[in-house]
Amino acid sequence: MLLFCFWPACAAGNLYGGIIANGFPIIGEGLGQTLRVIAVAPEGGAGCDAMLRFVDVSGNQQPPNPNKTVDLMPGQSDFLDFPANLVLTRLGQRLELRPTADVTAMLPSGAPANTDCMFFAEVFDQATGFSQVFAHPPNPNMPGCMPTFPLMGVALGQVLRFTAVAVGPGPQTTPVAAGACMVTMGFEDMSGVQKPPNPNTMTLSPGQGMFLDFSAAGMLTRVGQRAEVRPVAMISSPDSAMPCIGVVFLAEIFDTFSGHTWSAVGPGPAQ
């Protein structure tokens, strides 16, 4: 069983205001799906100047999709798409990407200019246009904190994928030295008993990600049955001089036949 400590202050920063940029989790799509990153300039704000793009699990920009720069007045919005068929060739394959959004309005000093941006992500079906998943950059979980996920039901032919990304510092007046994050991920049942696969621990540099899959194939015998499990994780800073500034998590359920993502949830807030 994974053991965790609980600290009351587990989230950091305003994802849209400076300290944390590129705070999206990893989001998967299958053939026939499109991942969209959306920028919105709220009414009554200063507008939004930002660059939208997609990176892979290692933090490398994913070709062949280019960047898109948006210059939005208050009340306006824009988006950038990544259709999975740019990379995938058959059903069952998966493409794991992370939308990123960099605020580009800068003062001569190098500090961010007065700009107001909000960012969102969506996965939709190309054939029908139906929206299937919405996500937004969550507040990062800090070292020493345990992200709290609900029980998630996994049926025969489905996989629960648990993803994590170590966030990096965004544009800000006072730079923050962002270090690596050590992340341990696993799954537990309703009684808190560890379920396979074994927990996986990795050290992630800022911008890097990882994922761990739970398949119900070995536990279920017929259609209609469900395995109830909960993703669990722990975060630590391996280097006190360059501390981890946070990790964002997402849990997705996809089917193994099409590879399509059908649902996704982030950790719940403290209540």
C-alpha positions in Angstrom: 0.0 0.0 0.0 1.2 3.5 -0.7 1.6 5.7 2.4 1.1 9.4 2.3 1.2 12.4 4.6 -1.4 15.2 4.3 -0.5 18.9 4.4 -3.3 21.5 4.4 -1.8 23.8 1.8 -1.5 21.6 -1.3 -2.1 24.0 -4.2 0.0 26.8 -5.5 -0.5 30.0 -7.5 -2.9 31.4 -9.9 -2.4 29.5 -13.2 -3.3 32.4 -15.3 -1.5 35.2 -13.5 2.2 34.7 -13.8 3.9 32.1 -11.5 2.6 29.0 -13.3 2.3 28.7 -17.0 1.7 25.6 -19.1 -0.2 24.1 -16.2 -2.3 21.7 -18.3 -2.1 18.0 -17.6 -1.4 15.3 -20.2 -4.5 14.6 -22.3 -4.9 11.6 -24.6 -6.8 11.2 -27.8 -7.4 8.4 -30.3 -7.8 8.2 -34.0 -10.9 10.2 -35.0 -10.6 12.6 -32.1 -9.2 16.2 -31.9 -7.6 17.9 -28.9 -8.3 21.7 -28.8 -6.6 24.3 -26.6 -8.7 27.4 -26.1 -7.7 30.9 -25.0 -10.3 33.4 -23.6 -9.9 37.1 -22.8 -12.5 37.7 -20.0 -14.9 40.6 -20.3 -13.7 43.6 -18.4 -10.0 42.5 -18.5 -6.9 43.8 -20.3 -7.1 41.4 -23.2 -4.9 38.4 -23.9 -1.7 37.9 -25.8 -0.6 34.3 -25.8 1.1 31.5 -27.8 -0.7 28.2 -28.0 1.0 24.9 -28.9 1.2 21.2 -28.0 4.0 19.2 -26.5 4.6 15.5 -25.8 5.1 13.7 -22.5 8.8 14.7 -22.5 7.9 18.3 -23.0 9.0 18.4 -26.7 6.9 20.3 -29.2 4.9 17.7 -31.2 5.1 18.1 -35.0 3.7 18.7 -37.5 1.4 21.2 -35.6 2.7 24.8 -35.5 2.4 27.3 -32.8 -0.4 29.8 -32.9 -0.2 33.4 -31.5 -3.4 35.0 -30.4 -4.0 38.7 -29.7 -7.5 39.0 -28.1 -9.5 41.9 -27.0 -11.7 41.5 -23.9 -14.6 39.2 -24.6 -12.8 37.4 -27.5 -11.5 33.9 -27.7 -9.6 31.6 -30.1 -8.3 28.0 -30.3 -5.7 25.7 -31.8 -6.5 22.1 -32.8 -4.4 18.9 -32.9 -6.3 16.1 -34.8 -5.0 12.7 -33.8 -4.9 11.6 -37.4 -1.9 13.9 -37.9 0.1 11.1 -36.1 -2.1 8.0 -35.6 -2.9 5.5 -38.4 -5.2 2.9 -36.8 -7.8 2.4 -34.2 -6.5 1.5 -30.7 -3.5 3.8 -30.9 -3.2 6.6 -28.5 -1.6 10.1 -28.7 -0.7 11.7 -25.3 -0.2 15.4 -25.6 -0.1 18.4 -23.3 -1.6 21.8 -24.4 0.6 24.7 -23.5 -0.2 28.4 -23.4 2.5 31.0 -22.9 1.6 34.6 -22.2 3.5 36.7 -24.7 2.8 40.3 -23.7 6.0 41.6 -22.0 7.3 44.9 -20.7 10.7 46.2 -21.7 12.0 44.9 -18.3 11.1 41.4 -19.3 8.2 41.2 -16.8 4.7 40.2 -18.1 2.6 43.1 -19.3 -0.9 43.7 -18.1 -2.8 40.8 -19.7 -5.7 38.6 -18.7 -5.9 35.1 -20.2 -7.9 32.0 -19.3 -7.1 28.7 -21.0 -9.2 25.5 -21.5 -8.8 22.2 -23.4 -11.4 20.0 -25.1 -11.4 16.6 -26.8 -14.1 16.1 -29.4 -15.1 13.5 -32.0 -14.3 14.5 -35.6 -17.1 12.6 -37.3 -20.0 13.9 -35.1 -18.4 17.1 -33.6 -19.6 15.9 -30.2 -17.6 17.2 -27.2 -16.3 14.4 -25.1 -13.9 15.9 -22.5 -13.3 19.3 -21.1 -10.3 20.2 -19.0 -8.6 23.3 -17.6 -5.2 23.9 -15.9 -5.7 22.8 -12.3 -3.8 24.2 -9.3 -0.6 22.2 -9.0 -0.2 19.8 -6.1 2.9 20.6 -4.0 5.5 18.3 -2.5 4.2 16.5 0.6 0.7 16.6 -0.7 -1.6 13.8 -1.9 -4.0 14.6 -4.8 -7.4 13.2 -3.9 -9.2 11.4 -6.7 -12.6 9.7 -6.6 -13.3 6.0 -7.1 -13.4 5.4 -10.8 -15.1 2.5 -12.4 -13.3 0.6 -15.2 -15.2 -1.8 -17.4 -14.1 -4.7 -19.5 -12.3 -3.2 -22.6 -11.4 0.0 -20.8 -8.1 1.4 -19.3 -7.7 4.0 -16.6 -4.7 6.1 -17.3 -3.2 8.2 -14.5 -1.0 11.1 -15.8 1.3 13.6 -14.1 3.4 16.6 -15.3 5.9 18.6 -13.3 5.1 22.2 -14.0 7.6 24.9 -14.8 7.8 28.6 -13.9 6.0 31.0 -16.2 6.8 34.7 -17.0 7.0 36.7 -13.9 8.8 39.7 -12.4 10.8 37.6 -9.9 12.2 34.4 -11.4 11.6 31.1 -9.5 14.1 28.3 -9.7 12.1 25.3 -10.6 13.6 21.9 -9.7 12.7 18.3 -10.4 9.8 16.5 -8.8 9.8 12.9 -7.6 6.4 11.4 -8.2 5.1 8.0 -7.1 1.8 6.9 -8.7 -0.4 3.9 -8.1 -3.9 2.6 -7.7 -5.9 1.5 -4.6 -9.3 -0.2 -4.2 -12.2 0.9 -1.9 -10.4 -0.6 1.1 -7.2 1.3 0.4 -5.4 -1.9 -0.8 -2.9 -1.5 -3.6 -4.0 -2.9 -6.9 -1.7 -3.8 -9.8 0.4 -2.6 -11.5 3.0 -1.9 -8.9 3.5 1.8 -8.0 5.8 3.6 -10.3 8.3 6.3 -9.2 10.0 8.8 -11.6 11.9 12.0 -11.2 10.5 14.6 -13.6 12.2 17.7 -14.8 9.9 20.8 -15.2 7.8 20.2 -18.3 8.2 16.4 -18.2 5.4 13.9 -17.6 4.6 10.3 -16.9 1.6 8.0 -16.8 0.5 4.7 -15.3 -2.2 2.4 -16.6 -4.8 0.2 -14.8 -6.5 -2.4 -16.9 -9.5 -4.3 -15.6 -8.9 -7.2 -18.1 -7.5 -9.5 -15.4 -10.2 -8.9 -12.9 -13.4 -8.9 -15.0 -15.0 -11.8 -16.9 -18.0 -10.3 -18.7 -19.4 -7.2 -20.1 -21.3 -5.1 -17.5 -18.9 -5.8 -14.6 -16.8 -2.9 -13.2 -13.6 -2.6 -11.2 -13.6 0.3 -8.8 -10.2 1.8 -8.1 -8.8 5.2 -7.1 -5.6 6.8 -8.4 -3.1 7.8 -5.7 0.2 9.7 -5.8 2.9 11.3 -3.7 5.2 14.2 -4.6 8.6 15.1 -3.1 11.5 17.4 -3.9 14.8 15.5 -4.5 16.8 18.8 -4.4 16.1 21.3 -1.7 18.2 24.0 -3.5 16.0 23.7 -6.6 12.6 22.7 -5.2 9.7 21.2 -7.1 7.1 23.9 -7.6 4.2 21.5 -8.3 2.7 18.7 -10.3 -0.6 18.5 -12.2 -2.5 15.3 -12.5 -5.3 13.9 -14.6 -7.1 10.5 -14.7 -8.6 9.4 -18.1 -10.6 6.4 -19.2 -10.3 5.1 -22.7 -11.4 2.0 -24.6 -8.8 -0.3 -26.0 -10.6 -0.9 -29.3 -10.7 2.7 -30.6 -8.3 4.4 -28.2 -10.8 7.1 -27.7 -10.9 9.1 -24.4 -14.4 9.0 -22.9 -13.9 10.7 -19.5 -11.3 12.6 -17.6 -11.1 14.0 -14.1 -8.6 15.9 -12.0 -8.1 15.7 -8.2 -10.8 17.3 -6.1 -10.3 20.4 -4.0 -9.9 20.3 -0.2 -13.3 20.7 1.5 
